[in-house]
Amino acid sequence: MEKDISNLEIRLPVKRLNRILSMLLLEMKDLSDEDRDLPIRWNIMHMYTSLQIAKILALK
């Protein structure tokens, strides 16, 4: 039983991070690359990799 509870505790932060990523991607989809030093795709990839690091930290 204790294992089930700890597994649930791990899944909750990851689920929350996924929800945040989805919200951010929705906001970014209509942005333009005009007047930007780096393309939007770079920002999305940076955000995604940062999210993966946050997931790993949340699991630990």
PyMOL Python script that loads the backbone (N, CA, C, O; Angstrom):
from pymol import cmd

cmd.read_pdbstr("""\
ATOM      1  N   MET A   1       0.826  -1.209   0.000  1.00  0.00           N
ATOM      2  CA  MET A   1       0.000   0.000   0.000  1.00  0.00           C
ATOM      3  C   MET A   1       0.861   1.261   0.000  1.00  0.00           C
ATOM      4  O   MET A   1       0.545   2.231  -0.689  1.00  0.00           O
ATOM      5  N   GLU A   2       1.938   1.249   0.764  1.00  0.00           N
ATOM      6  CA  GLU A   2       2.804   2.425   0.849  1.00  0.00           C
ATOM      7  C   GLU A   2       3.392   2.775  -0.515  1.00  0.00           C
ATOM      8  O   GLU A   2       3.543   3.952  -0.843  1.00  0.00           O
ATOM      9  N   LYS A   3       3.723   1.763  -1.305  1.00  0.00           N
ATOM     10  CA  LYS A   3       4.280   1.992  -2.641  1.00  0.00           C
ATOM     11  C   LYS A   3       3.283   2.718  -3.542  1.00  0.00           C
ATOM     12  O   LYS A   3       3.679   3.594  -4.312  1.00  0.00           O
ATOM     13  N   ASP A   4       2.004   2.373  -3.462  1.00  0.00           N
ATOM     14  CA  ASP A   4       0.978   3.035  -4.262  1.00  0.00           C
ATOM     15  C   ASP A   4       0.869   4.516  -3.925  1.00  0.00           C
ATOM     16  O   ASP A   4       0.705   5.350  -4.816  1.00  0.00           O
ATOM     17  N   ILE A   5       0.960   4.837  -2.656  1.00  0.00           N
ATOM     18  CA  ILE A   5       0.854   6.237  -2.216  1.00  0.00           C
ATOM     19  C   ILE A   5       2.048   7.030  -2.730  1.00  0.00           C
ATOM     20  O   ILE A   5       1.876   8.144  -3.225  1.00  0.00           O
ATOM     21  N   SER A   6       3.252   6.481  -2.624  1.00  0.00           N
ATOM     22  CA  SER A   6       4.430   7.213  -3.078  1.00  0.00           C
ATOM     23  C   SER A   6       4.405   7.395  -4.596  1.00  0.00           C
ATOM     24  O   SER A   6       4.846   8.431  -5.093  1.00  0.00           O
ATOM     25  N   ASN A   7       3.904   6.420  -5.332  1.00  0.00           N
ATOM     26  CA  ASN A   7       3.782   6.537  -6.784  1.00  0.00           C
ATOM     27  C   ASN A   7       2.819   7.663  -7.155  1.00  0.00           C
ATOM     28  O   ASN A   7       3.070   8.405  -8.104  1.00  0.00           O
ATOM     29  N   LEU A   8       1.733   7.794  -6.421  1.00  0.00           N
ATOM     30  CA  LEU A   8       0.765   8.863  -6.659  1.00  0.00           C
ATOM     31  C   LEU A   8       1.406  10.223  -6.400  1.00  0.00           C
ATOM     32  O   LEU A   8       1.165  11.173  -7.144  1.00  0.00           O
ATOM     33  N   GLU A   9       2.210  10.320  -5.361  1.00  0.00           N
ATOM     34  CA  GLU A   9       2.879  11.583  -5.035  1.00  0.00           C
ATOM     35  C   GLU A   9       3.833  12.000  -6.151  1.00  0.00           C
ATOM     36  O   GLU A   9       4.005  13.192  -6.404  1.00  0.00           O
ATOM     37  N   ILE A  10       4.447  11.042  -6.810  1.00  0.00           N
ATOM     38  CA  ILE A  10       5.373  11.342  -7.902  1.00  0.00           C
ATOM     39  C   ILE A  10       4.603  11.786  -9.137  1.00  0.00           C
ATOM     40  O   ILE A  10       5.024  12.724  -9.814  1.00  0.00           O
ATOM     41  N   ARG A  11       3.496  11.142  -9.445  1.00  0.00           N
ATOM     42  CA  ARG A  11       2.743  11.449 -10.656  1.00  0.00           C
ATOM     43  C   ARG A  11       2.094  12.829 -10.607  1.00  0.00           C
ATOM     44  O   ARG A  11       1.952  13.472 -11.647  1.00  0.00           O
ATOM     45  N   LEU A  12       1.700  13.297  -9.431  1.00  0.00           N
ATOM     46  CA  LEU A  12       1.018  14.590  -9.340  1.00  0.00           C
ATOM     47  C   LEU A  12       1.886  15.757  -9.812  1.00  0.00           C
ATOM     48  O   LEU A  12       1.406  16.555 -10.618  1.00  0.00           O
ATOM     49  N   PRO A  13       3.139  15.905  -9.356  1.00  0.00           N
ATOM     50  CA  PRO A  13       3.946  17.026  -9.863  1.00  0.00           C
ATOM     51  C   PRO A  13       4.197  16.932 -11.366  1.00  0.00           C
ATOM     52  O   PRO A  13       4.190  17.953 -12.053  1.00  0.00           O
ATOM     53  N   VAL A  14       4.418  15.729 -11.886  1.00  0.00           N
ATOM     54  CA  VAL A  14       4.682  15.564 -13.311  1.00  0.00           C
ATOM     55  C   VAL A  14       3.443  15.939 -14.114  1.00  0.00           C
ATOM     56  O   VAL A  14       3.549  16.582 -15.159  1.00  0.00           O
ATOM     57  N   LYS A  15       2.281  15.545 -13.636  1.00  0.00           N
ATOM     58  CA  LYS A  15       1.029  15.896 -14.310  1.00  0.00           C
ATOM     59  C   LYS A  15       0.851  17.419 -14.349  1.00  0.00           C
ATOM     60  O   LYS A  15       0.419  17.976 -15.358  1.00  0.00           O
ATOM     61  N   ARG A  16       1.184  18.071 -13.260  1.00  0.00           N
ATOM     62  CA  ARG A  16       1.080  19.528 -13.175  1.00  0.00           C
ATOM     63  C   ARG A  16       2.049  20.194 -14.154  1.00  0.00           C
ATOM     64  O   ARG A  16       1.694  21.166 -14.820  1.00  0.00           O
ATOM     65  N   LEU A  17       3.261  19.671 -14.238  1.00  0.00           N
ATOM     66  CA  LEU A  17       4.242  20.232 -15.173  1.00  0.00           C
ATOM     67  C   LEU A  17       3.794  20.057 -16.618  1.00  0.00           C
ATOM     68  O   LEU A  17       3.987  20.952 -17.440  1.00  0.00           O
ATOM     69  N   ASN A  18       3.199  18.914 -16.932  1.00  0.00           N
ATOM     70  CA  ASN A  18       2.677  18.698 -18.282  1.00  0.00           C
ATOM     71  C   ASN A  18       1.564  19.680 -18.609  1.00  0.00           C
ATOM     72  O   ASN A  18       1.477  20.171 -19.735  1.00  0.00           O
ATOM     73  N   ARG A  19       0.721  19.965 -17.642  1.00  0.00           N
ATOM     74  CA  ARG A  19      -0.368  20.917 -17.844  1.00  0.00           C
ATOM     75  C   ARG A  19       0.195  22.318 -18.110  1.00  0.00           C
ATOM     76  O   ARG A  19      -0.304  23.037 -18.975  1.00  0.00           O
ATOM     77  N   ILE A  20       1.225  22.696 -17.369  1.00  0.00           N
ATOM     78  CA  ILE A  20       1.859  24.003 -17.559  1.00  0.00           C
ATOM     79  C   ILE A  20       2.475  24.090 -18.955  1.00  0.00           C
ATOM     80  O   ILE A  20       2.336  25.107 -19.633  1.00  0.00           O
ATOM     81  N   LEU A  21       3.159  23.018 -19.387  1.00  0.00           N
ATOM     82  CA  LEU A  21       3.756  23.007 -20.727  1.00  0.00           C
ATOM     83  C   LEU A  21       2.683  23.171 -21.791  1.00  0.00           C
ATOM     84  O   LEU A  21       2.867  23.935 -22.738  1.00  0.00           O
ATOM     85  N   SER A  22       1.577  22.475 -21.653  1.00  0.00           N
ATOM     86  CA  SER A  22       0.485  22.586 -22.634  1.00  0.00           C
ATOM     87  C   SER A  22      -0.043  24.012 -22.707  1.00  0.00           C
ATOM     88  O   SER A  22      -0.296  24.528 -23.795  1.00  0.00           O
ATOM     89  N   MET A  23      -0.207  24.643 -21.562  1.00  0.00           N
ATOM     90  CA  MET A  23      -0.706  26.026 -21.532  1.00  0.00           C
ATOM     91  C   MET A  23       0.277  26.971 -22.219  1.00  0.00           C
ATOM     92  O   MET A  23      -0.129  27.849 -22.980  1.00  0.00           O
ATOM     93  N   LEU A  24       1.558  26.792 -21.952  1.00  0.00           N
ATOM     94  CA  LEU A  24       2.569  27.656 -22.562  1.00  0.00           C
ATOM     95  C   LEU A  24       2.634  27.465 -24.073  1.00  0.00           C
ATOM     96  O   LEU A  24       2.763  28.435 -24.819  1.00  0.00           O
ATOM     97  N   LEU A  25       2.544  26.221 -24.523  1.00  0.00           N
ATOM     98  CA  LEU A  25       2.574  25.962 -25.966  1.00  0.00           C
ATOM     99  C   LEU A  25       1.372  26.592 -26.663  1.00  0.00           C
ATOM    100  O   LEU A  25       1.499  27.101 -27.777  1.00  0.00           O
ATOM    101  N   LEU A  26       0.213  26.560 -26.019  1.00  0.00           N
ATOM    102  CA  LEU A  26      -0.975  27.207 -26.595  1.00  0.00           C
ATOM    103  C   LEU A  26      -0.765  28.709 -26.745  1.00  0.00           C
ATOM    104  O   LEU A  26      -1.177  29.300 -27.743  1.00  0.00           O
ATOM    105  N   GLU A  27      -0.129  29.326 -25.757  1.00  0.00           N
ATOM    106  CA  GLU A  27       0.118  30.766 -25.803  1.00  0.00           C
ATOM    107  C   GLU A  27       1.151  31.117 -26.882  1.00  0.00           C
ATOM    108  O   GLU A  27       1.063  32.174 -27.507  1.00  0.00           O
ATOM    109  N   MET A  28       2.118  30.239 -27.096  1.00  0.00           N
ATOM    110  CA  MET A  28       3.215  30.538 -28.014  1.00  0.00           C
ATOM    111  C   MET A  28       2.884  30.250 -29.469  1.00  0.00           C
ATOM    112  O   MET A  28       3.571  30.759 -30.355  1.00  0.00           O
ATOM    113  N   LYS A  29       1.869  29.462 -29.748  1.00  0.00           N
ATOM    114  CA  LYS A  29       1.628  29.008 -31.127  1.00  0.00           C
ATOM    115  C   LYS A  29       1.318  30.140 -32.098  1.00  0.00           C
ATOM    116  O   LYS A  29       1.575  30.000 -33.294  1.00  0.00           O
ATOM    117  N   ASP A  30       0.781  31.243 -31.628  1.00  0.00           N
ATOM    118  CA  ASP A  30       0.418  32.353 -32.511  1.00  0.00           C
ATOM    119  C   ASP A  30       1.490  33.446 -32.579  1.00  0.00           C
ATOM    120  O   ASP A  30       1.287  34.468 -33.235  1.00  0.00           O
ATOM    121  N   LEU A  31       2.609  33.244 -31.917  1.00  0.00           N
ATOM    122  CA  LEU A  31       3.660  34.255 -31.917  1.00  0.00           C
ATOM    123  C   LEU A  31       4.445  34.220 -33.231  1.00  0.00           C
ATOM    124  O   LEU A  31       4.515  33.190 -33.903  1.00  0.00           O
ATOM    125  N   SER A  32       5.021  35.342 -33.574  1.00  0.00           N
ATOM    126  CA  SER A  32       5.778  35.467 -34.822  1.00  0.00           C
ATOM    127  C   SER A  32       7.279  35.515 -34.520  1.00  0.00           C
ATOM    128  O   SER A  32       7.690  35.915 -33.431  1.00  0.00           O
ATOM    129  N   ASP A  33       8.091  35.103 -35.500  1.00  0.00           N
ATOM    130  CA  ASP A  33       9.548  35.151 -35.350  1.00  0.00           C
ATOM    131  C   ASP A  33      10.120  36.533 -35.692  1.00  0.00           C
ATOM    132  O   ASP A  33      11.321  36.761 -35.540  1.00  0.00           O
ATOM    133  N   GLU A  34       9.275  37.444 -36.146  1.00  0.00           N
ATOM    134  CA  GLU A  34       9.745  38.785 -36.512  1.00  0.00           C
ATOM    135  C   GLU A  34      10.352  39.500 -35.309  1.00  0.00           C
ATOM    136  O   GLU A  34       9.857  39.394 -34.186  1.00  0.00           O
ATOM    137  N   ASP A  35      11.423  40.223 -35.568  1.00  0.00           N
ATOM    138  CA  ASP A  35      12.105  41.038 -34.551  1.00  0.00           C
ATOM    139  C   ASP A  35      12.598  40.213 -33.364  1.00  0.00           C
ATOM    140  O   ASP A  35      12.673  40.727 -32.248  1.00  0.00           O
ATOM    141  N   ARG A  36      12.932  38.952 -33.586  1.00  0.00           N
ATOM    142  CA  ARG A  36      13.429  38.096 -32.516  1.00  0.00           C
ATOM    143  C   ARG A  36      14.862  37.687 -32.839  1.00  0.00           C
ATOM    144  O   ARG A  36      15.204  37.469 -34.001  1.00  0.00           O
ATOM    145  N   ASP A  37      15.690  37.587 -31.817  1.00  0.00           N
ATOM    146  CA  ASP A  37      17.060  37.106 -32.018  1.00  0.00           C
ATOM    147  C   ASP A  37      17.067  35.614 -32.346  1.00  0.00           C
ATOM    148  O   ASP A  37      17.840  35.158 -33.189  1.00  0.00           O
ATOM    149  N   LEU A  38      16.203  34.863 -31.676  1.00  0.00           N
ATOM    150  CA  LEU A  38      16.117  33.418 -31.891  1.00  0.00           C
ATOM    151  C   LEU A  38      14.691  33.060 -32.298  1.00  0.00           C
ATOM    152  O   LEU A  38      13.743  33.707 -31.853  1.00  0.00           O
ATOM    153  N   PRO A  39      14.527  32.042 -33.133  1.00  0.00           N
ATOM    154  CA  PRO A  39      13.169  31.655 -33.541  1.00  0.00           C
ATOM    155  C   PRO A  39      12.360  31.076 -32.375  1.00  0.00           C
ATOM    156  O   PRO A  39      12.923  30.602 -31.387  1.00  0.00           O
ATOM    157  N   ILE A  40      11.056  31.122 -32.507  1.00  0.00           N
ATOM    158  CA  ILE A  40      10.159  30.583 -31.493  1.00  0.00           C
ATOM    159  C   ILE A  40      10.483  29.120 -31.218  1.00  0.00           C
ATOM    160  O   ILE A  40      10.412  28.674 -30.073  1.00  0.00           O
ATOM    161  N   ARG A  41      10.839  28.367 -32.264  1.00  0.00           N
ATOM    162  CA  ARG A  41      11.149  26.949 -32.080  1.00  0.00           C
ATOM    163  C   ARG A  41      12.261  26.748 -31.060  1.00  0.00           C
ATOM    164  O   ARG A  41      12.231  25.791 -30.286  1.00  0.00           O
ATOM    165  N   TRP A  42      13.246  27.651 -31.057  1.00  0.00           N
ATOM    166  CA  TRP A  42      14.328  27.535 -30.080  1.00  0.00           C
ATOM    167  C   TRP A  42      13.770  27.704 -28.679  1.00  0.00           C
ATOM    168  O   TRP A  42      14.135  26.959 -27.770  1.00  0.00           O
ATOM    169  N   ASN A  43      12.893  28.674 -28.498  1.00  0.00           N
ATOM    170  CA  ASN A  43      12.300  28.895 -27.176  1.00  0.00           C
ATOM    171  C   ASN A  43      11.480  27.695 -26.725  1.00  0.00           C
ATOM    172  O   ASN A  43      11.507  27.322 -25.552  1.00  0.00           O
ATOM    173  N   ILE A  44      10.751  27.091 -27.659  1.00  0.00           N
ATOM    174  CA  ILE A  44       9.943  25.919 -27.309  1.00  0.00           C
ATOM    175  C   ILE A  44      10.853  24.758 -26.901  1.00  0.00           C
ATOM    176  O   ILE A  44      10.584  24.076 -25.912  1.00  0.00           O
ATOM    177  N   MET A  45      11.914  24.536 -27.651  1.00  0.00           N
ATOM    178  CA  MET A  45      12.837  23.452 -27.296  1.00  0.00           C
ATOM    179  C   MET A  45      13.507  23.712 -25.950  1.00  0.00           C
ATOM    180  O   MET A  45      13.677  22.792 -25.151  1.00  0.00           O
ATOM    181  N   HIS A  46      13.883  24.954 -25.702  1.00  0.00           N
ATOM    182  CA  HIS A  46      14.481  25.307 -24.412  1.00  0.00           C
ATOM    183  C   HIS A  46      13.483  25.052 -23.289  1.00  0.00           C
ATOM    184  O   HIS A  46      13.837  24.497 -22.248  1.00  0.00           O
ATOM    185  N   MET A  47      12.240  25.458 -23.506  1.00  0.00           N
ATOM    186  CA  MET A  47      11.203  25.261 -22.498  1.00  0.00           C
ATOM    187  C   MET A  47      10.979  23.771 -22.258  1.00  0.00           C
ATOM    188  O   MET A  47      10.840  23.339 -21.113  1.00  0.00           O
ATOM    189  N   TYR A  48      10.944  22.981 -23.340  1.00  0.00           N
ATOM    190  CA  TYR A  48      10.706  21.546 -23.207  1.00  0.00           C
ATOM    191  C   TYR A  48      11.835  20.867 -22.441  1.00  0.00           C
ATOM    192  O   TYR A  48      11.578  20.064 -21.544  1.00  0.00           O
ATOM    193  N   THR A  49      13.093  21.184 -22.788  1.00  0.00           N
ATOM    194  CA  THR A  49      14.203  20.543 -22.088  1.00  0.00           C
ATOM    195  C   THR A  49      14.262  20.985 -20.636  1.00  0.00           C
ATOM    196  O   THR A  49      14.609  20.190 -19.763  1.00  0.00           O
ATOM    197  N   SER A  50      13.930  22.233 -20.363  1.00  0.00           N
ATOM    198  CA  SER A  50      13.877  22.702 -18.980  1.00  0.00           C
ATOM    199  C   SER A  50      12.790  21.965 -18.201  1.00  0.00           C
ATOM    200  O   SER A  50      12.967  21.628 -17.030  1.00  0.00           O
ATOM    201  N   LEU A  51      11.671  21.724 -18.866  1.00  0.00           N
ATOM    202  CA  LEU A  51      10.586  20.975 -18.232  1.00  0.00           C
ATOM    203  C   LEU A  51      11.034  19.559 -17.896  1.00  0.00           C
ATOM    204  O   LEU A  51      10.707  19.040 -16.829  1.00  0.00           O
ATOM    205  N   GLN A  52      11.784  18.930 -18.805  1.00  0.00           N
ATOM    206  CA  GLN A  52      12.262  17.573 -18.545  1.00  0.00           C
ATOM    207  C   GLN A  52      13.184  17.546 -17.329  1.00  0.00           C
ATOM    208  O   GLN A  52      13.119  16.620 -16.521  1.00  0.00           O
ATOM    209  N   ILE A  53      14.032  18.546 -17.197  1.00  0.00           N
ATOM    210  CA  ILE A  53      14.907  18.641 -16.025  1.00  0.00           C
ATOM    211  C   ILE A  53      14.074  18.839 -14.767  1.00  0.00           C
ATOM    212  O   ILE A  53      14.357  18.237 -13.732  1.00  0.00           O
ATOM    213  N   ALA A  54      13.049  19.679 -14.852  1.00  0.00           N
ATOM    214  CA  ALA A  54      12.168  19.902 -13.697  1.00  0.00           C
ATOM    215  C   ALA A  54      11.450  18.614 -13.315  1.00  0.00           C
ATOM    216  O   ALA A  54      11.272  18.336 -12.129  1.00  0.00           O
ATOM    217  N   LYS A  55      11.034  17.822 -14.306  1.00  0.00           N
ATOM    218  CA  LYS A  55      10.387  16.536 -14.015  1.00  0.00           C
ATOM    219  C   LYS A  55      11.323  15.618 -13.252  1.00  0.00           C
ATOM    220  O   LYS A  55      10.927  14.992 -12.269  1.00  0.00           O
ATOM    221  N   ILE A  56      12.576  15.540 -13.711  1.00  0.00           N
ATOM    222  CA  ILE A  56      13.547  14.683 -13.047  1.00  0.00           C
ATOM    223  C   ILE A  56      13.754  15.131 -11.603  1.00  0.00           C
ATOM    224  O   ILE A  56      13.802  14.307 -10.690  1.00  0.00           O
ATOM    225  N   LEU A  57      13.874  16.434 -11.407  1.00  0.00           N
ATOM    226  CA  LEU A  57      14.041  16.962 -10.049  1.00  0.00           C
ATOM    227  C   LEU A  57      12.806  16.688  -9.194  1.00  0.00           C
ATOM    228  O   LEU A  57      12.931  16.364  -8.013  1.00  0.00           O
ATOM    229  N   ALA A  58      11.613  16.814  -9.781  1.00  0.00           N
ATOM    230  CA  ALA A  58      10.385  16.553  -9.024  1.00  0.00           C
ATOM    231  C   ALA A  58      10.292  15.084  -8.631  1.00  0.00           C
ATOM    232  O   ALA A  58       9.793  14.762  -7.553  1.00  0.00           O
ATOM    233  N   LEU A  59      10.764  14.200  -9.487  1.00  0.00           N
ATOM    234  CA  LEU A  59      10.722  12.764  -9.174  1.00  0.00           C
ATOM    235  C   LEU A  59      11.705  12.397  -8.050  1.00  0.00           C
ATOM    236  O   LEU A  59      11.478  11.454  -7.292  1.00  0.00           O
ATOM    237  N   LYS A  60      12.781  13.153  -7.964  1.00  0.00           N
ATOM    238  CA  LYS A  60      13.772  12.865  -6.919  1.00  0.00           C
ATOM    239  C   LYS A  60      13.396  13.568  -5.650  1.00  0.00           C
ATOM    240  O   LYS A  60      14.103  13.454  -4.648  1.00  0.00           O
TER     241      LYS A  60
END
""", "prot")
cmd.dss("prot")
cmd.show_as("cartoon", "prot")
cmd.util.cbc("prot")
cmd.orient("prot")
